[in-house]
Amino acid sequence: MSTESLHNRRERLAARLRGVIAGPHVLSSDEELKPYECDGLSAYQVVPLLVVLPGSIEEVQAALRICHEEETVVVARGAGTGLSGGALPHAEGVLLSLARLNRILAIDPDNCCARVQPGVRNLAISEAAKPHGLYYAPDPSSQIACSIGGNVAENAGGVHCLKYGLTVNNLLAVEVVTIEGERVTFGGGGLDGPGLDLLALVTGSEGMLGVVVEVTVKLLPIPQRAQVAMAAFDDVETAGQAVADLIAAGILPAGLEMMDNPSLRAAEDFVHAGYPTDAAAILLCEVDGGNEEVSEDIAKVRQRLLDSGADEVRTASDDSERARFWAGRKAAFPAVGRISPDYYCMDGTIPRKHLPRVLREIARYSDESGLRVANVFHAGDGNLHPLILYDANNPGELELAEEVGGRILELCVEVGGTITGEHGVGMEKINQMCAQFPPEELQLFHDLKAVFDPGTLLNPGKAIPTLNRCAEFGAMHVKAGDLRFPHLERF
């Protein structure tokens, strides 16, 4: 498509969309479009054809019907905090921002649920539910900014997902609009509904099946008490083994997080959380519940961590110190940005027993590549977030960081894990989907998408690789003599 014809298409499509979207909410100038060129994975950037900000479900429906008629690609966007390129625009498509759909529609304390629009911030749900003694459990590090619609699209987790589950475990219903403009509700008011569990299907589907326009979430009673212990270790692998020891002892923490020295030092300089900066790694372990239960559990946690080799175990003395401990962990990603011009944030999940081995291998990849790696983990459920530090101004460093990231994800698959725990696949991990799934399963994913989106207009090119792409990926691995994934030979 020539530059002129692209311009004409933009103007014609903008005119149609302005006929159904009230106010100045169809953006078409270069200055208006530029801020939407990427999500939190800023290494990849594409300026969209148009940006549309509907203010109601009816406007979402109208916009999607026009795009369907025009055979125009649509990429849905929440708050733009995603880290896998899932909301990366399409150069010839419409970016559909749900930011204006930001109302909490109902808090239902009797049934312990809330009905919200997709643009509502994650933290805002708990703030609205607090007067009723309730809260929303999933708490991504970006919860102050990320939206619930994006959380559904990526099946987001958080530091307390070990005990309370991911987004999918905390939903009752999700309403979406299909590319044809039809409203469909998955789930319902009860804990379990009849028929196929399509609520689980749409959660984590990365905007490829429909556009989320309303979400009903579960609310939980605020625990009577929560207390966190911080343990310092002089060896990263020892800290990793302590995670497995703690869970093996029958203790189920509300949250269990790990940070290595580079990440904890960066967080301490940024937040002043009180972390011991000479430690090789720290664990943050929180227990919650009734007063007596918490007192017993925190004593067990303390003893188990000491038995597992902790040099020091410190228990937060009050809620203020507890908040500081968690503030440091939740600020780890922006804090690392202070020590490196750029970083590439990975997201893989492994069985806990393999944590020491995976940490050793990540250290080896770092040494071989010459790129520093700062490690931050949802250690309790084996969700790794290695931050690969690089400088995009140095030719080849981004590509090297991507290569190291790919090796880490493939290692996760090799030890029985998966390539994502909560960030989604997006553009970032699409090659590693070929290592995770054989051809038959990938074809099933494509067939499933075709049921909802036969024209492949919703977020194309994300999450599910083509079989041709996997054939190229497989040929590269087989040529290198890498037989860890035998199914690659079948592409």
Secondary structure, DSSP 8 states (H G I E B T S, - for coil): --HHHHHHHHHHHHHHHHTTS-SS-EE-SHHHHGGGS-SS-TTS----SEEE--SSHHHHHHHHHHHHHTT--EEEESSS--SSSTT---TTSEEEE-TT---EEEEETTTTEEEE-TTSBHHHHHHHHGGGTEE-----TTTTT-BHHHHHHHT---TTHHHH--GGGGEEEEEEE-TTS-EEEEE-SSSS-SS--HHHHHTT-TTSS-EEEEEEEE-EE--SEEEEEEEEES-HHHHHHHHHHHHHTT---SEEEEEEHHHHHHHHHHH-----TT-SEEEEEEEEESHHHHHHHHHHHHHHHHHTT-SEEEE-SSHHHHHHHHHHHHTHHHHHTTTSSEEEE--EE--GGGHHHHHHHHHHHHHHHT--EEEEEEGGGTEEEEEEEE-TTSTTHHHHHHHHHHHHHHHHHHTT-BS-SSS--TTTTTTTHHHHS-HHHHHHHHHHHHHH-TT--BSTTSSS--HHHHHHHHHHHHHTT--SSGGGGG-
